Amino acid sequence: MKMTKVVKPHEVERDWILIDAEGKTFGRILTEAATYLRGKHKPSFTPNVDCGDYVVIINAKKAVFSGNKLDDKEYFRHSGYFGSTKSNKLSDMLENHTEKLYRLAVRGMLPKTKLGRQMLKKLKVYEGPEHPHTAQLNKGK
């Protein structure tokens, strides 16, 4: 009988994965990134261990949105005080806070625990094609 191997945190081997967002649908990019961050693409996936890879997303501003999402979709934030709800449109978030937009969206797909916060730290988002992780990407592949 074959037994499933449980991976320990010090046994995890991490790779660097590059995702080019140009011409791809926004949600598809995010689900792909969340899968890699969580480590579900590996045969040694263990739910209680951070066994995911580092993910670098380039050309983040060139993602494609379907429908009227750029004008209609809003992101809300609240400070905790009465009447302090503020909102930003998706188009404004994409223009001014691209990295924050991607982090918010991917965060919703990860576990809401310390483990999920640890996974989210491995996400790197860049608006253009240049990024400082070329050495890690070449070493990983």
A tleap script that builds the chain and sets N, CA, C and O, in Angstrom:
source leaprc.protein.ff14SB
mol = sequence {
  NMET LYS MET THR LYS VAL VAL LYS PRO HIE
  GLU VAL GLU ARG ASP TRP ILE LEU ILE ASP
  ALA GLU GLY LYS THR PHE GLY ARG ILE LEU
  THR GLU ALA ALA THR TYR LEU ARG GLY LYS
  HIE LYS PRO SER PHE THR PRO ASN VAL ASP
  CYS GLY ASP TYR VAL VAL ILE ILE ASN ALA
  LYS LYS ALA VAL PHE SER GLY ASN LYS LEU
  ASP ASP LYS GLU TYR PHE ARG HIE SER GLY
  TYR PHE GLY SER THR LYS SER ASN LYS LEU
  SER ASP MET LEU GLU ASN HIE THR GLU LYS
  LEU TYR ARG LEU ALA VAL ARG GLY MET LEU
  PRO LYS THR LYS LEU GLY ARG GLN MET LEU
  LYS LYS LEU LYS VAL TYR GLU GLY PRO GLU
  HIE PRO HIE THR ALA GLN LEU ASN LYS GLY
  CLYS
}
set mol.1.N position { 0.835 -1.173 0.000 }
set mol.1.CA position { 0.000 0.000 0.000 }
set mol.1.C position { 0.887 1.246 0.000 }
set mol.1.O position { 1.824 1.351 0.793 }
set mol.2.N position { 0.582 2.194 -0.901 }
set mol.2.CA position { 1.362 3.426 -0.983 }
set mol.2.C position { 0.772 4.453 -0.026 }
set mol.2.O position { -0.445 4.603 0.079 }
set mol.3.N position { 1.654 5.150 0.662 }
set mol.3.CA position { 1.221 6.180 1.596 }
set mol.3.C position { 1.546 7.557 1.011 }
set mol.3.O position { 2.565 7.737 0.345 }
set mol.4.N position { 0.677 8.510 1.269 }
set mol.4.CA position { 0.917 9.874 0.827 }
set mol.4.C position { 1.932 10.525 1.740 }
set mol.4.O position { 1.834 10.429 2.963 }
set mol.5.N position { 2.912 11.193 1.139 }
set mol.5.CA position { 3.959 11.843 1.922 }
set mol.5.C position { 3.504 13.237 2.325 }
set mol.5.O position { 3.021 14.000 1.489 }
set mol.6.N position { 3.654 13.572 3.589 }
set mol.6.CA position { 3.342 14.899 4.091 }
set mol.6.C position { 4.627 15.714 4.108 }
set mol.6.O position { 5.622 15.307 4.708 }
set mol.7.N position { 4.599 16.872 3.443 }
set mol.7.CA position { 5.789 17.702 3.323 }
set mol.7.C position { 5.954 18.557 4.575 }
set mol.7.O position { 4.995 19.156 5.061 }
set mol.8.N position { 7.167 18.605 5.087 }
set mol.8.CA position { 7.500 19.467 6.216 }
set mol.8.C position { 7.919 20.842 5.678 }
set mol.8.O position { 8.378 20.935 4.540 }
set mol.9.N position { 7.771 21.895 6.463 }
set mol.9.CA position { 8.122 23.240 5.956 }
set mol.9.C position { 9.565 23.380 5.486 }
set mol.9.O position { 9.817 24.129 4.543 }
set mol.10.N position { 10.512 22.698 6.098 }
set mol.10.CA position { 11.906 22.830 5.677 }
set mol.10.C position { 12.232 21.989 4.443 }
set mol.10.O position { 13.318 22.137 3.882 }
set mol.11.N position { 11.328 21.114 4.004 }
set mol.11.CA position { 11.548 20.276 2.822 }
set mol.11.C position { 11.014 20.894 1.534 }
set mol.11.O position { 11.230 20.353 0.450 }
set mol.12.N position { 10.321 22.020 1.649 }
set mol.12.CA position { 9.667 22.628 0.491 }
set mol.12.C position { 10.707 23.264 -0.434 }
set mol.12.O position { 11.583 24.002 0.016 }
set mol.13.N position { 10.597 22.966 -1.733 }
set mol.13.CA position { 11.446 23.589 -2.739 }
set mol.13.C position { 10.602 24.605 -3.501 }
set mol.13.O position { 9.571 24.268 -4.084 }
set mol.14.N position { 11.058 25.851 -3.484 }
set mol.14.CA position { 10.291 26.921 -4.110 }
set mol.14.C position { 10.913 27.322 -5.454 }
set mol.14.O position { 12.133 27.433 -5.577 }
set mol.15.N position { 10.063 27.534 -6.444 }
set mol.15.CA position { 10.478 28.033 -7.746 }
set mol.15.C position { 9.979 29.466 -7.900 }
set mol.15.O position { 9.197 29.951 -7.083 }
set mol.16.N position { 10.431 30.128 -8.941 }
set mol.16.CA position { 9.964 31.453 -9.290 }
set mol.16.C position { 9.199 31.332 -10.602 }
set mol.16.O position { 9.741 30.839 -11.592 }
set mol.17.N position { 7.950 31.776 -10.619 }
set mol.17.CA position { 7.089 31.643 -11.793 }
set mol.17.C position { 6.753 33.037 -12.309 }
set mol.17.O position { 6.354 33.911 -11.540 }
set mol.18.N position { 6.915 33.239 -13.611 }
set mol.18.CA position { 6.645 34.517 -14.251 }
set mol.18.C position { 5.322 34.431 -15.006 }
set mol.18.O position { 5.121 33.525 -15.814 }
set mol.19.N position { 4.419 35.377 -14.740 }
set mol.19.CA position { 3.146 35.448 -15.448 }
set mol.19.C position { 3.085 36.791 -16.162 }
set mol.19.O position { 3.190 37.841 -15.529 }
set mol.20.N position { 2.916 36.756 -17.480 }
set mol.20.CA position { 2.777 37.980 -18.266 }
set mol.20.C position { 1.288 38.264 -18.423 }
set mol.20.O position { 0.565 37.465 -19.017 }
set mol.21.N position { 0.822 39.399 -17.894 }
set mol.21.CA position { -0.605 39.713 -17.866 }
set mol.21.C position { -1.111 40.342 -19.153 }
set mol.21.O position { -2.313 40.560 -19.302 }
set mol.22.N position { -0.226 40.633 -20.068 }
set mol.22.CA position { -0.639 41.336 -21.284 }
set mol.22.C position { -1.584 40.474 -22.118 }
set mol.22.O position { -1.238 39.367 -22.532 }
set mol.23.N position { -2.786 41.005 -22.355 }
set mol.23.CA position { -3.767 40.318 -23.185 }
set mol.23.C position { -4.547 39.222 -22.484 }
set mol.23.O position { -5.432 38.626 -23.098 }
set mol.24.N position { -4.254 38.930 -21.217 }
set mol.24.CA position { -4.977 37.894 -20.484 }
set mol.24.C position { -6.101 38.511 -19.652 }
set mol.24.O position { -6.030 39.676 -19.262 }
set mol.25.N position { -7.123 37.727 -19.388 }
set mol.25.CA position { -8.231 38.182 -18.555 }
set mol.25.C position { -7.785 38.295 -17.102 }
set mol.25.O position { -7.062 37.437 -16.596 }
set mol.26.N position { -8.223 39.357 -16.440 }
set mol.26.CA position { -7.789 39.672 -15.078 }
set mol.26.C position { -8.044 38.514 -14.108 }
set mol.26.O position { -7.147 38.133 -13.356 }
set mol.27.N position { -9.228 37.964 -14.117 }
set mol.27.CA position { -9.576 36.887 -13.182 }
set mol.27.C position { -8.790 35.615 -13.430 }
set mol.27.O position { -8.444 34.909 -12.483 }
set mol.28.N position { -8.505 35.313 -14.683 }
set mol.28.CA position { -7.726 34.113 -15.011 }
set mol.28.C position { -6.289 34.236 -14.513 }
set mol.28.O position { -5.694 33.257 -14.061 }
set mol.29.N position { -5.742 35.435 -14.598 }
set mol.29.CA position { -4.389 35.680 -14.080 }
set mol.29.C position { -4.366 35.430 -12.577 }
set mol.29.O position { -3.451 34.794 -12.052 }
set mol.30.N position { -5.387 35.940 -11.896 }
set mol.30.CA position { -5.438 35.839 -10.436 }
set mol.30.C position { -5.597 34.402 -9.957 }
set mol.30.O position { -4.951 33.999 -8.990 }
set mol.31.N position { -6.442 33.630 -10.617 }
set mol.31.CA position { -6.620 32.237 -10.190 }
set mol.31.C position { -5.356 31.424 -10.424 }
set mol.31.O position { -5.008 30.552 -9.629 }
set mol.32.N position { -4.676 31.720 -11.524 }
set mol.32.CA position { -3.407 31.042 -11.798 }
set mol.32.C position { -2.374 31.395 -10.723 }
set mol.32.O position { -1.664 30.522 -10.224 }
set mol.33.N position { -2.300 32.677 -10.376 }
set mol.33.CA position { -1.353 33.126 -9.352 }
set mol.33.C position { -1.688 32.516 -7.995 }
set mol.33.O position { -0.788 32.085 -7.273 }
set mol.34.N position { -2.965 32.474 -7.640 }
set mol.34.CA position { -3.372 31.916 -6.344 }
set mol.34.C position { -3.048 30.426 -6.267 }
set mol.34.O position { -2.659 29.933 -5.208 }
set mol.35.N position { -3.203 29.707 -7.370 }
set mol.35.CA position { -2.879 28.283 -7.395 }
set mol.35.C position { -1.393 28.058 -7.154 }
set mol.35.O position { -1.008 27.173 -6.389 }
set mol.36.N position { -0.558 28.865 -7.811 }
set mol.36.CA position { 0.890 28.739 -7.623 }
set mol.36.C position { 1.313 29.147 -6.217 }
set mol.36.O position { 2.168 28.498 -5.614 }
set mol.37.N position { 0.716 30.225 -5.685 }
set mol.37.CA position { 1.070 30.684 -4.341 }
set mol.37.C position { 0.703 29.656 -3.283 }
set mol.37.O position { 1.425 29.472 -2.304 }
set mol.38.N position { -0.409 28.998 -3.485 }
set mol.38.CA position { -0.881 28.002 -2.512 }
set mol.38.C position { -0.108 26.693 -2.641 }
set mol.38.O position { 0.055 25.974 -1.655 }
set mol.39.N position { 0.370 26.376 -3.840 }
set mol.39.CA position { 1.129 25.151 -4.054 }
set mol.39.C position { 0.273 23.991 -4.508 }
set mol.39.O position { 0.702 22.840 -4.429 }
set mol.40.N position { -0.941 24.271 -4.987 }
set mol.40.CA position { -1.844 23.191 -5.378 }
set mol.40.C position { -1.446 22.517 -6.683 }
set mol.40.O position { -1.994 21.470 -7.030 }
set mol.41.N position { -0.507 23.097 -7.404 }
set mol.41.CA position { -0.052 22.502 -8.660 }
set mol.41.C position { 1.003 21.421 -8.423 }
set mol.41.O position { 1.394 20.721 -9.357 }
set mol.42.N position { 1.461 21.285 -7.187 }
set mol.42.CA position { 2.505 20.304 -6.871 }
set mol.42.C position { 1.878 19.010 -6.365 }
set mol.42.O position { 0.850 19.047 -5.688 }
set mol.43.N position { 2.479 17.872 -6.683 }
set mol.43.CA position { 1.945 16.602 -6.172 }
set mol.43.C position { 2.130 16.467 -4.662 }
set mol.43.O position { 1.454 15.657 -4.027 }
set mol.44.N position { 3.031 17.244 -4.086 }
set mol.44.CA position { 3.280 17.156 -2.640 }
set mol.44.C position { 2.514 18.226 -1.876 }
set mol.44.O position { 2.971 18.652 -0.815 }
set mol.45.N position { 1.360 18.678 -2.377 }
set mol.45.CA position { 0.578 19.725 -1.729 }
set mol.45.C position { 0.121 19.272 -0.349 }
set mol.45.O position { -0.438 18.188 -0.187 }
set mol.46.N position { 0.368 20.120 0.638 }
set mol.46.CA position { -0.071 19.873 2.009 }
set mol.46.C position { -0.824 21.120 2.464 }
set mol.46.O position { -0.252 22.209 2.445 }
set mol.47.N position { -2.095 20.996 2.876 }
set mol.47.CA position { -2.910 22.184 3.175 }
set mol.47.C position { -2.400 23.032 4.332 }
set mol.47.O position { -2.622 24.243 4.342 }
set mol.48.N position { -1.726 22.434 5.303 }
set mol.48.CA position { -1.307 23.194 6.476 }
set mol.48.C position { 0.143 23.665 6.403 }
set mol.48.O position { 0.694 24.120 7.406 }
set mol.49.N position { 0.772 23.562 5.224 }
set mol.49.CA position { 2.151 24.003 5.036 }
set mol.49.C position { 2.187 24.942 3.833 }
set mol.49.O position { 1.529 24.689 2.823 }
set mol.50.N position { 2.950 26.016 3.942 }
set mol.50.CA position { 3.128 26.929 2.817 }
set mol.50.C position { 4.109 26.300 1.832 }
set mol.50.O position { 5.321 26.475 1.959 }
set mol.51.N position { 3.584 25.570 0.855 }
set mol.51.CA position { 4.446 24.867 -0.095 }
set mol.51.C position { 4.365 25.487 -1.487 }
set mol.51.O position { 4.719 24.842 -2.475 }
set mol.52.N position { 3.900 26.738 -1.571 }
set mol.52.CA position { 3.758 27.407 -2.854 }
set mol.52.C position { 5.042 28.023 -3.356 }
set mol.52.O position { 6.065 28.021 -2.672 }
set mol.53.N position { 4.969 28.553 -4.568 }
set mol.53.CA position { 6.106 29.160 -5.233 }
set mol.53.C position { 5.983 30.686 -5.206 }
set mol.53.O position { 4.937 31.237 -4.863 }
set mol.54.N position { 7.077 31.349 -5.578 }
set mol.54.CA position { 7.043 32.796 -5.755 }
set mol.54.C position { 6.430 33.091 -7.117 }
set mol.54.O position { 6.712 32.391 -8.089 }
set mol.55.N position { 5.586 34.129 -7.193 }
set mol.55.CA position { 4.921 34.486 -8.439 }
set mol.55.C position { 5.245 35.935 -8.767 }
set mol.55.O position { 5.063 36.824 -7.935 }
set mol.56.N position { 5.730 36.172 -9.996 }
set mol.56.CA position { 6.029 37.512 -10.481 }
set mol.56.C position { 5.066 37.799 -11.630 }
set mol.56.O position { 5.046 37.077 -12.626 }
set mol.57.N position { 4.262 38.864 -11.486 }
set mol.57.CA position { 3.323 39.263 -12.537 }
set mol.57.C position { 3.853 40.539 -13.163 }
set mol.57.O position { 4.055 41.539 -12.474 }
set mol.58.N position { 4.081 40.505 -14.488 }
set mol.58.CA position { 4.554 41.686 -15.207 }
set mol.58.C position { 3.457 42.185 -16.145 }
set mol.58.O position { 2.503 41.462 -16.432 }
set mol.59.N position { 3.596 43.410 -16.615 }
set mol.59.CA position { 2.605 44.066 -17.480 }
set mol.59.C position { 1.225 44.051 -16.838 }
set mol.59.O position { 0.234 43.745 -17.500 }
set mol.60.N position { 1.158 44.378 -15.567 }
set mol.60.CA position { -0.090 44.273 -14.809 }
set mol.60.C position { -1.166 45.228 -15.311 }
set mol.60.O position { -2.355 44.929 -15.203 }
set mol.61.N position { -0.765 46.364 -15.854 }
set mol.61.CA position { -1.760 47.333 -16.338 }
set mol.61.C position { -2.397 46.912 -17.652 }
set mol.61.O position { -3.409 47.487 -18.055 }
set mol.62.N position { -1.830 45.926 -18.326 }
set mol.62.CA position { -2.329 45.536 -19.648 }
set mol.62.C position { -3.283 44.349 -19.600 }
set mol.62.O position { -3.528 43.709 -20.623 }
set mol.63.N position { -3.825 44.049 -18.417 }
set mol.63.CA position { -4.798 42.961 -18.288 }
set mol.63.C position { -6.115 43.380 -18.946 }
set mol.63.O position { -6.420 44.568 -19.052 }
set mol.64.N position { -6.883 42.391 -19.381 }
set mol.64.CA position { -8.141 42.633 -20.070 }
set mol.64.C position { -9.295 42.404 -19.093 }
set mol.64.O position { -9.287 41.444 -18.323 }
set mol.65.N position { -10.293 43.305 -19.135 }
set mol.65.CA position { -11.479 43.192 -18.298 }
set mol.65.C position { -12.695 43.036 -19.197 }
set mol.65.O position { -12.803 43.719 -20.216 }
set mol.66.N position { -13.605 42.150 -18.834 }
set mol.66.CA position { -14.795 41.928 -19.639 }
set mol.66.C position { -15.941 42.811 -19.147 }
set mol.66.O position { -15.975 43.207 -17.982 }
set mol.67.N position { -16.864 43.110 -20.035 }
set mol.67.CA position { -18.035 43.895 -19.660 }
set mol.67.C position { -17.682 45.337 -19.319 }
set mol.67.O position { -16.728 45.904 -19.851 }
set mol.68.N position { -18.478 45.919 -18.413 }
set mol.68.CA position { -18.278 47.308 -18.005 }
set mol.68.C position { -17.625 47.406 -16.631 }
set mol.68.O position { -17.857 48.367 -15.897 }
set mol.69.N position { -16.816 46.420 -16.287 }
set mol.69.CA position { -16.228 46.372 -14.953 }
set mol.69.C position { -15.379 47.598 -14.639 }
set mol.69.O position { -15.394 48.080 -13.506 }
set mol.70.N position { -14.647 48.107 -15.609 }
set mol.70.CA position { -13.766 49.250 -15.349 }
set mol.70.C position { -14.549 50.457 -14.838 }
set mol.70.O position { -14.029 51.231 -14.035 }
set mol.71.N position { -15.792 50.629 -15.293 }
set mol.71.CA position { -16.605 51.774 -14.862 }
set mol.71.C position { -17.527 51.442 -13.699 }
set mol.71.O position { -17.805 52.306 -12.867 }
set mol.72.N position { -18.008 50.198 -13.626 }
set mol.72.CA position { -19.040 49.853 -12.645 }
set mol.72.C position { -18.495 49.307 -11.332 }
set mol.72.O position { -19.038 49.619 -10.272 }
set mol.73.N position { -17.440 48.505 -11.372 }
set mol.73.CA position { -16.960 47.834 -10.163 }
set mol.73.C position { -16.267 48.823 -9.234 }
set mol.73.O position { -15.450 49.636 -9.665 }
set mol.74.N position { -16.615 48.736 -7.937 }
set mol.74.CA position { -16.025 49.619 -6.938 }
set mol.74.C position { -15.424 48.811 -5.805 }
set mol.74.O position { -15.924 47.744 -5.449 }
set mol.75.N position { -14.340 49.334 -5.244 }
set mol.75.CA position { -13.698 48.736 -4.082 }
set mol.75.C position { -13.918 49.668 -2.892 }
set mol.75.O position { -13.616 50.859 -2.968 }
set mol.76.N position { -14.447 49.124 -1.793 }
set mol.76.CA position { -14.780 49.914 -0.616 }
set mol.76.C position { -13.754 49.689 0.487 }
set mol.76.O position { -13.169 48.612 0.606 }
set mol.77.N position { -13.548 50.741 1.299 }
set mol.77.CA position { -12.730 50.611 2.499 }
set mol.77.C position { -13.401 51.418 3.604 }
set mol.77.O position { -14.123 52.378 3.335 }
set mol.78.N position { -13.158 51.024 4.830 }
set mol.78.CA position { -13.814 51.640 5.968 }
set mol.78.C position { -12.837 51.720 7.126 }
set mol.78.O position { -12.164 50.738 7.441 }
set mol.79.N position { -12.755 52.887 7.764 }
set mol.79.CA position { -11.801 53.070 8.852 }
set mol.79.C position { -12.341 52.573 10.181 }
set mol.79.O position { -11.565 52.363 11.113 }
set mol.80.N position { -13.629 52.380 10.294 }
set mol.80.CA position { -14.228 51.954 11.550 }
set mol.80.C position { -15.049 53.050 12.197 }
set mol.80.O position { -15.830 52.775 13.107 }
set mol.81.N position { -14.892 54.284 11.751 }
set mol.81.CA position { -15.676 55.405 12.264 }
set mol.81.C position { -16.950 55.554 11.446 }
set mol.81.O position { -17.016 55.112 10.299 }
set mol.82.N position { -17.967 56.182 12.042 }
set mol.82.CA position { -19.247 56.376 11.365 }
set mol.82.C position { -19.074 57.257 10.137 }
set mol.82.O position { -18.411 58.293 10.191 }
set mol.83.N position { -19.671 56.841 9.038 }
set mol.83.CA position { -19.660 57.643 7.822 }
set mol.83.C position { -18.321 57.729 7.125 }
set mol.83.O position { -18.098 58.642 6.331 }
set mol.84.N position { -17.425 56.797 7.404 }
set mol.84.CA position { -16.091 56.890 6.809 }
set mol.84.C position { -15.888 55.910 5.662 }
set mol.84.O position { -14.748 55.590 5.327 }
set mol.85.N position { -16.952 55.433 5.059 }
set mol.85.CA position { -16.828 54.515 3.931 }
set mol.85.C position { -16.365 55.280 2.698 }
set mol.85.O position { -16.956 56.294 2.326 }
set mol.86.N position { -15.321 54.794 2.081 }
set mol.86.CA position { -14.805 55.423 0.863 }
set mol.86.C position { -14.745 54.362 -0.232 }
set mol.86.O position { -14.608 53.172 0.055 }
set mol.87.N position { -14.848 54.792 -1.476 }
set mol.87.CA position { -14.828 53.828 -2.569 }
set mol.87.C position { -13.933 54.326 -3.700 }
set mol.87.O position { -13.764 55.528 -3.903 }
set mol.88.N position { -13.368 53.370 -4.425 }
set mol.88.CA position { -12.560 53.641 -5.620 }
set mol.88.C position { -13.080 52.777 -6.750 }
set mol.88.O position { -13.430 51.614 -6.547 }
set mol.89.N position { -13.129 53.354 -7.945 }
set mol.89.CA position { -13.522 52.566 -9.110 }
set mol.89.C position { -12.358 51.691 -9.540 }
set mol.89.O position { -11.198 51.988 -9.253 }
set mol.90.N position { -12.683 50.618 -10.228 }
set mol.90.CA position { -11.663 49.692 -10.711 }
set mol.90.C position { -10.684 50.387 -11.643 }
set mol.90.O position { -9.486 50.110 -11.594 }
set mol.91.N position { -11.171 51.286 -12.492 }
set mol.91.CA position { -10.276 51.982 -13.423 }
set mol.91.C position { -9.262 52.854 -12.675 }
set mol.91.O position { -8.102 52.940 -13.079 }
set mol.92.N position { -9.698 53.503 -11.578 }
set mol.92.CA position { -8.777 54.319 -10.784 }
set mol.92.C position { -7.751 53.450 -10.071 }
set mol.92.O position { -6.570 53.793 -10.015 }
set mol.93.N position { -8.205 52.319 -9.524 }
set mol.93.CA position { -7.293 51.404 -8.834 }
set mol.93.C position { -6.252 50.860 -9.808 }
set mol.93.O position { -5.075 50.757 -9.464 }
set mol.94.N position { -6.679 50.512 -11.019 }
set mol.94.CA position { -5.750 49.977 -12.020 }
set mol.94.C position { -4.722 51.027 -12.429 }
set mol.94.O position { -3.556 50.706 -12.656 }
set mol.95.N position { -5.156 52.272 -12.521 }
set mol.95.CA position { -4.258 53.348 -12.940 }
set mol.95.C position { -3.281 53.754 -11.840 }
set mol.95.O position { -2.093 53.942 -12.101 }
set mol.96.N position { -3.783 53.891 -10.600 }
set mol.96.CA position { -2.970 54.472 -9.532 }
set mol.96.C position { -2.372 53.455 -8.560 }
set mol.96.O position { -1.263 53.658 -8.066 }
set mol.97.N position { -3.081 52.381 -8.282 }
set mol.97.CA position { -2.651 51.403 -7.275 }
set mol.97.C position { -2.739 49.992 -7.841 }
set mol.97.O position { -3.493 49.165 -7.327 }
set mol.98.N position { -1.982 49.710 -8.889 }
set mol.98.CA position { -2.067 48.426 -9.579 }
set mol.98.C position { -1.692 47.265 -8.669 }
set mol.98.O position { -2.383 46.246 -8.643 }
set mol.99.N position { -0.607 47.410 -7.925 }
set mol.99.CA position { -0.155 46.318 -7.055 }
set mol.99.C position { -1.186 46.030 -5.966 }
set mol.99.O position { -1.444 44.871 -5.639 }
set mol.100.N position { -1.771 47.082 -5.410 }
set mol.100.CA position { -2.778 46.908 -4.358 }
set mol.100.C position { -4.015 46.181 -4.904 }
set mol.100.O position { -4.601 45.346 -4.215 }
set mol.101.N position { -4.405 46.498 -6.134 }
set mol.101.CA position { -5.556 45.850 -6.767 }
set mol.101.C position { -5.327 44.353 -6.907 }
set mol.101.O position { -6.210 43.559 -6.581 }
set mol.102.N position { -4.162 43.960 -7.384 }
set mol.102.CA position { -3.845 42.542 -7.554 }
set mol.102.C position { -3.769 41.840 -6.201 }
set mol.102.O position { -4.255 40.719 -6.056 }
set mol.103.N position { -3.159 42.498 -5.206 }
set mol.103.CA position { -3.060 41.892 -3.869 }
set mol.103.C position { -4.432 41.671 -3.247 }
set mol.103.O position { -4.682 40.623 -2.651 }
set mol.104.N position { -5.325 42.654 -3.381 }
set mol.104.CA position { -6.679 42.522 -2.836 }
set mol.104.C position { -7.414 41.339 -3.464 }
set mol.104.O position { -8.071 40.560 -2.774 }
set mol.105.N position { -7.289 41.221 -4.782 }
set mol.105.CA position { -8.011 40.169 -5.493 }
set mol.105.C position { -7.455 38.783 -5.180 }
set mol.105.O position { -8.222 37.837 -5.000 }
set mol.106.N position { -6.134 38.654 -5.115 }
set mol.106.CA position { -5.528 37.348 -4.833 }
set mol.106.C position { -5.747 36.971 -3.369 }
set mol.106.O position { -5.919 35.795 -3.048 }
set mol.107.N position { -5.742 37.968 -2.481 }
set mol.107.CA position { -5.938 37.703 -1.055 }
set mol.107.C position { -7.276 37.010 -0.788 }
set mol.107.O position { -7.381 36.180 0.116 }
set mol.108.N position { -8.294 37.354 -1.576 }
set mol.108.CA position { -9.601 36.727 -1.416 }
set mol.108.C position { -9.607 35.260 -1.787 }
set mol.108.O position { -10.520 34.535 -1.392 }
set mol.109.N position { -8.612 34.799 -2.537 }
set mol.109.CA position { -8.551 33.400 -2.979 }
set mol.109.C position { -7.648 32.543 -2.105 }
set mol.109.O position { -7.563 31.331 -2.304 }
set mol.110.N position { -6.978 33.155 -1.145 }
set mol.110.CA position { -6.070 32.426 -0.259 }
set mol.110.C position { -6.718 32.233 1.108 }
set mol.110.O position { -7.704 32.904 1.416 }
set mol.111.N position { -6.190 31.334 1.932 }
set mol.111.CA position { -6.751 31.132 3.272 }
set mol.111.C position { -6.680 32.410 4.103 }
set mol.111.O position { -5.737 33.191 3.977 }
set mol.112.N position { -7.687 32.616 4.953 }
set mol.112.CA position { -7.748 33.821 5.787 }
set mol.112.C position { -7.062 33.568 7.130 }
set mol.112.O position { -7.672 33.762 8.181 }
set mol.113.N position { -5.801 33.138 7.102 }
set mol.113.CA position { -5.060 32.811 8.310 }
set mol.113.C position { -3.643 33.361 8.201 }
set mol.113.O position { -3.313 34.050 7.235 }
set mol.114.N position { -2.808 33.059 9.187 }
set mol.114.CA position { -1.398 33.443 9.128 }
set mol.114.C position { -0.741 32.817 7.910 }
set mol.114.O position { 0.133 33.420 7.287 }
set mol.115.N position { -1.160 31.611 7.577 }
set mol.115.CA position { -0.607 30.904 6.428 }
set mol.115.C position { -0.909 31.658 5.130 }
set mol.115.O position { -0.043 31.775 4.263 }
set mol.116.N position { -2.137 32.167 4.998 }
set mol.116.CA position { -2.513 32.927 3.814 }
set mol.116.C position { -1.728 34.214 3.685 }
set mol.116.O position { -1.340 34.599 2.582 }
set mol.117.N position { -1.488 34.888 4.808 }
set mol.117.CA position { -0.692 36.123 4.780 }
set mol.117.C position { 0.748 35.823 4.388 }
set mol.117.O position { 1.386 36.614 3.693 }
set mol.118.N position { 1.253 34.688 4.832 }
set mol.118.CA position { 2.610 34.271 4.469 }
set mol.118.C position { 2.693 33.969 2.970 }
set mol.118.O position { 3.694 34.287 2.328 }
set mol.119.N position { 1.653 33.360 2.415 }
set mol.119.CA position { 1.622 33.055 0.982 }
set mol.119.C position { 1.568 34.332 0.150 }
set mol.119.O position { 2.212 34.424 -0.895 }
set mol.120.N position { 0.803 35.316 0.613 }
set mol.120.CA position { 0.614 36.551 -0.142 }
set mol.120.C position { 1.909 37.354 -0.259 }
set mol.120.O position { 2.070 38.131 -1.199 }
set mol.121.N position { 2.827 37.175 0.683 }
set mol.121.CA position { 4.103 37.890 0.636 }
set mol.121.C position { 4.975 37.435 -0.526 }
set mol.121.O position { 5.927 38.124 -0.892 }
set mol.122.N position { 4.657 36.281 -1.109 }
set mol.122.CA position { 5.453 35.765 -2.230 }
set mol.122.C position { 4.944 36.248 -3.584 }
set mol.122.O position { 5.445 35.819 -4.623 }
set mol.123.N position { 3.943 37.146 -3.580 }
set mol.123.CA position { 3.410 37.708 -4.824 }
set mol.123.C position { 4.110 39.030 -5.127 }
set mol.123.O position { 4.141 39.929 -4.286 }
set mol.124.N position { 4.669 39.145 -6.321 }
set mol.124.CA position { 5.352 40.362 -6.769 }
set mol.124.C position { 4.652 40.850 -8.031 }
set mol.124.O position { 4.540 40.110 -9.008 }
set mol.125.N position { 4.175 42.109 -8.011 }
set mol.125.CA position { 3.424 42.657 -9.135 }
set mol.125.C position { 4.152 43.882 -9.667 }
set mol.125.O position { 4.561 44.752 -8.898 }
set mol.126.N position { 4.316 43.949 -11.006 }
set mol.126.CA position { 4.990 45.074 -11.651 }
set mol.126.C position { 4.155 45.560 -12.827 }
set mol.126.O position { 3.617 44.761 -13.594 }
set mol.127.N position { 4.052 46.886 -12.961 }
set mol.127.CA position { 3.210 47.480 -13.997 }
set mol.127.C position { 3.780 47.286 -15.393 }
set mol.127.O position { 3.027 47.102 -16.349 }
set mol.128.N position { 5.082 47.323 -15.519 }
set mol.128.CA position { 5.719 47.200 -16.827 }
set mol.128.C position { 6.407 45.861 -16.999 }
set mol.128.O position { 6.247 44.969 -16.166 }
set mol.129.N position { 7.180 45.708 -18.085 }
set mol.129.CA position { 7.864 44.433 -18.346 }
set mol.129.C position { 9.144 44.228 -17.538 }
set mol.129.O position { 9.658 43.111 -17.482 }
set mol.130.N position { 9.674 45.293 -16.904 }
set mol.130.CA position { 10.917 45.163 -16.148 }
set mol.130.C position { 10.619 44.728 -14.711 }
set mol.130.O position { 9.636 45.158 -14.107 }
set mol.131.N position { 11.486 43.871 -14.183 }
set mol.131.CA position { 11.371 43.442 -12.781 }
set mol.131.C position { 12.762 43.066 -12.284 }
set mol.131.O position { 13.615 42.671 -13.079 }
set mol.132.N position { 13.003 43.185 -10.965 }
set mol.132.CA position { 14.335 42.916 -10.430 }
set mol.132.C position { 14.610 41.460 -10.077 }
set mol.132.O position { 15.576 41.180 -9.368 }
set mol.133.N position { 13.788 40.524 -10.550 }
set mol.133.CA position { 13.928 39.126 -10.148 }
set mol.133.C position { 14.453 38.239 -11.272 }
set mol.133.O position { 14.176 37.040 -11.283 }
set mol.134.N position { 15.198 38.795 -12.208 }
set mol.134.CA position { 15.690 37.995 -13.338 }
set mol.134.C position { 16.650 36.908 -12.886 }
set mol.134.O position { 16.661 35.820 -13.463 }
set mol.135.N position { 17.451 37.175 -11.873 }
set mol.135.CA position { 18.405 36.168 -11.392 }
set mol.135.C position { 17.681 34.961 -10.810 }
set mol.135.O position { 18.077 33.823 -11.063 }
set mol.136.N position { 16.630 35.192 -10.038 }
set mol.136.CA position { 15.890 34.086 -9.437 }
set mol.136.C position { 15.146 33.286 -10.507 }
set mol.136.O position { 15.081 32.060 -10.427 }
set mol.137.N position { 14.589 33.968 -11.504 }
set mol.137.CA position { 13.841 33.269 -12.550 }
set mol.137.C position { 14.749 32.383 -13.376 }
set mol.137.O position { 14.371 31.262 -13.717 }
set mol.138.N position { 15.934 32.858 -13.705 }
set mol.138.CA position { 16.873 32.045 -14.483 }
set mol.138.C position { 17.382 30.854 -13.673 }
set mol.138.O position { 17.591 29.769 -14.215 }
set mol.139.N position { 17.577 31.063 -12.380 }
set mol.139.CA position { 18.068 29.976 -11.526 }
set mol.139.C position { 16.987 28.918 -11.323 }
set mol.139.O position { 17.290 27.728 -11.235 }
set mol.140.N position { 15.724 29.348 -11.249 }
set mol.140.CA position { 14.630 28.421 -10.969 }
set mol.140.C position { 14.318 27.497 -12.129 }
set mol.140.O position { 13.796 26.403 -11.915 }
set mol.141.N position { 14.626 27.912 -13.373 }
set mol.141.CA position { 14.246 27.085 -14.518 }
set mol.141.C position { 15.413 26.437 -15.172 }
set mol.141.O position { 15.247 25.709 -16.151 }
savepdb mol mol.pdb
quit
